[in-house]
Amino acid sequence: MFNKLSTSLIGAATAIALIGSAAAADNWRAWNIHNDGHPNTAAMDRFAELVAEKTGGEITVDVFHGGVLGTQPDAIEQVRIGAIEIGNFNLGPIGPMVKEANLVSLPFIFKSVPHMFRVLEGEAGNKVADAMGEAGLLPLAWVDAGARSFYSQKPINTPADVQGLKIRVMNNDLYTAMISAMGGNPSPMAFSEVQQALKTGVVDGAENNFPSFKSVGHYEVTTHYSLSEHLIIPECICVNTTKFNALSPEMQDAVRAAAEEAALYQRELWSVQSEQARKDVEAAGIMVNEIADKAPFQNAMSAVYDDYLAANPDMKELVDLAKATE
């Protein structure tokens, strides 16, 4: 009787301990705007797997794709206040609330995508990450979002080729200033309106990366894609700062390692997808022209930089750091 009772008590105690252990697991929610088939979707799923693996199940992540937890601006704010723990965000909309993040929105600040990663993984990137962390959005890793280039009904090889053209840009003063500095007419509008605007001639051109150019069908209503690579705006896997700081150092290392591994996976997938998108639009008849010398474009941005630094003098050191990075 005693042995049976002892066995029962031990079994019950074990069950209670296991239930308590399961209840103690920290479950996080993650926001992602992209859908199935996108490199970021695969990478965020991989991140969730790696977090569970590297933390021994102490932290689990449920990723909600397709922006189902809200728009990107809403999700950014939710991560900042801790309503959502993780987000895969573009740095463009973070710039207005964290001025250091606006570094990546300066035209031609980066020489190439690899140069962008060297900047963000160096001293300049540390300053950006620290400022974002203070705002509640701590970057765990940087992911690729490609380089944005011009597409229109004619090739663009110099700033003079932009003169007089109506170019759709995202709604950001730096982007409108960029087009104006080349003599063009910036036309901010919702991304969903661009296809019809290109088709009807409301705008003469727009700008984006190869995967987006292909996926939304803009290649169907233009003829040329010019590799200006004027904007290279990365994305991040960001965590709520308070939530992350509450973890033990071991758990912090595990979560950060999971994000860094997932980011490398994303970069590989992005490279493959971007290369394929270029092949697909060229096969569809798009003329892709390389721009051998981007110096004239960069020189045309001097007024943009002068105006920006006059309004934001405390950003000069960060801008100089980025430019000095080899």
Sequence and secondary structure as in RCSB ss.txt:
>XXXX:A:sequence
MFNKLSTSLIGAATAIALIGSAAAADNWRAWNIHNDGHPNTAAMDRFAELVAEKTGGEITVDVFHGGVLGTQPDA
IEQVRIGAIEIGNFNLGPIGPMVKEANLVSLPFIFKSVPHMFRVLEGEAGNKVADAMGEAGLLPLAWVDAGARSF
YSQKPINTPADVQGLKIRVMNNDLYTAMISAMGGNPSPMAFSEVQQALKTGVVDGAENNFPSFKSVGHYEVTTHY
SLSEHLIIPECICVNTTKFNALSPEMQDAVRAAAEEAALYQRELWSVQSEQARKDVEAAGIMVNEIADKAPFQNA
MSAVYDDYLAANPDMKELVDLAKATE
>XXXX:A:secstr
 HHHHHHHHHHHHHHHHHHHHHHHSEEEEEE    TTSHHHHHHHHHHHHHHHHTTTSEEEEEE TTTT  HHHH
HHHHHHTSSSEEEEESGGGTTTSGGGGGGGSTT SSSHHHHHHHHTSHHHHHHHHHHHHTTEEEEEEE    EEE
EESS   SGGGGTT EEEE S HHHHHHHHHTT EEEE  GGGHHHHHHHTSSSEEEE HHHHHHTTGGGS SEE
EEEEEE   EEEEEEHHHHHTS HHHHHHHHHHHHHHHHHHHHHHHHHHHHHHHHHHHTT EEEE S  HHHHHH
THHHHHHHHHH GGGHHHHHHHHH  
